[in-house]
Each structure stands twice: as structure tokens, then as C-alpha cells.
Amino acid sequence: MEKLFSYGTLRSKQIQMQLFSKILTGNPDQLLGHKLKSLQIEEEFGMADYVVAVPTVDSSDPIHGIAYNISASDLAKVDIFESNAYKRVQVELKSGAVAWVYIENK
């Protein structure tokens, strides 16, 4: 099993059911040294507002979210779901857990 840290859309049970046909299990955690930035993504019916994690100079800046337990095959589904505005990187969360997270793709 992998861990996926989510701070946005993937916390939605509706989105989880659409992507995985199940609800993910996880625990609250924090990604330090990052902040959320507004992001507009063009979708089928126009522009939509989202947020994206970006690194900061202050290592104590937190993003609150959920660290989900996820299979490698479900993680591959998220790679397809996320737009190219995001990239997946591995991080250490405040709890010490190592997880994947989607951050700004620069």
C-alpha cells in the first residue's frame, strides 16, 4: 500500500466513488513547508477554481489534509485524473509518514 496526501478535491467522497468505486481510509496529517495557491484549470464547460500546493521558505508553513492508504493501481488512476498543472512527488508528512502528494508542476 502507498500513502496519498490530499488537501483538496480527492477528499470528496463523491470523487473517490467516481475514481475508485470505494471510499478511501486515512488519517489527518499535515504537509509542512508548503502553502496553497489558487489555480484555474480549463475544463469541459469552462474554467474551474482549484488549489495547488507550492513550496515556501518557511518550513513550518502547514497544509492540512488527509493521508490516505491507496493501492498502486488506484494511485495510477489519480495520475490520470489530475491535470498537467500538478505533478506527483514523494514527501515526509508531519507525522513522519512518507506519502505521495500532487504539487504545482513548474
ChimeraX attribute file (.defattr): number of C-alpha atoms within 10 A of each C-alpha:
attribute: neighborCount
match mode: 1-to-1
recipient: residues
	/A:1	10
	/A:2	15
	/A:3	20
	/A:4	24
	/A:5	29
	/A:6	24
	/A:7	22
	/A:8	15
	/A:9	13
	/A:10	19
	/A:11	18
	/A:12	13
	/A:13	14
	/A:14	13
	/A:15	14
	/A:16	16
	/A:17	12
	/A:18	11
	/A:19	16
	/A:20	15
	/A:21	11
	/A:22	12
	/A:23	16
	/A:24	16
	/A:25	10
	/A:26	17
	/A:27	10
	/A:28	13
	/A:29	21
	/A:30	21
	/A:31	27
	/A:32	19
	/A:33	17
	/A:34	20
	/A:35	17
	/A:36	20
	/A:37	11
	/A:38	9
	/A:39	14
	/A:40	13
	/A:41	14
	/A:42	10
	/A:43	9
	/A:44	7
	/A:45	6
	/A:46	8
	/A:47	11
	/A:48	11
	/A:49	9
	/A:50	13
	/A:51	17
	/A:52	19
	/A:53	22
	/A:54	16
	/A:55	15
	/A:56	14
	/A:57	8
	/A:58	11
	/A:59	11
	/A:60	12
	/A:61	15
	/A:62	18
	/A:63	19
	/A:64	17
	/A:65	17
	/A:66	21
	/A:67	28
	/A:68	23
	/A:69	18
	/A:70	16
	/A:71	13
	/A:72	12
	/A:73	11
	/A:74	13
	/A:75	19
	/A:76	10
	/A:77	13
	/A:78	18
	/A:79	14
	/A:80	10
	/A:81	11
	/A:82	14
	/A:83	13
	/A:84	12
	/A:85	14
	/A:86	16
	/A:87	15
	/A:88	17
	/A:89	11
	/A:90	13
	/A:91	17
	/A:92	15
	/A:93	20
	/A:94	14
	/A:95	11
	/A:96	10
	/A:97	12
	/A:98	16
	/A:99	20
	/A:100	20
	/A:101	21
	/A:102	22
	/A:103	18
	/A:104	18
	/A:105	13
	/A:106	8
